[in-house]
Amino acid sequence: MVPSRDRCSTFGPTEVDLLHSIFEQILEEKGVESSGERANEIAARLIRIYQSGVRDVVMLKKLSMRPRE
């Protein structure tokens, strides 16, 4: 598991790799192209959730996959 950082505005290589992996999994499962509005929304949501302190991979994925509100 990735160590927690308090609302850090930058990500280290390990965090970038983790977020990228989760992002790719979500896109594949949702059938979303890696470019475009929907992918941008998913990426932004994933980053916000991570920055809020969620570090559990399953929870990050679950919360990031929620339908648009």
Secondary structure, DSSP 8 states (H G I E B T S, - for coil): -----SS-SS--HHHHHHHHHHHHHHHHHHT--SSSHHHHHHHHHHHHHHHTT---HHHHHHHHTS---
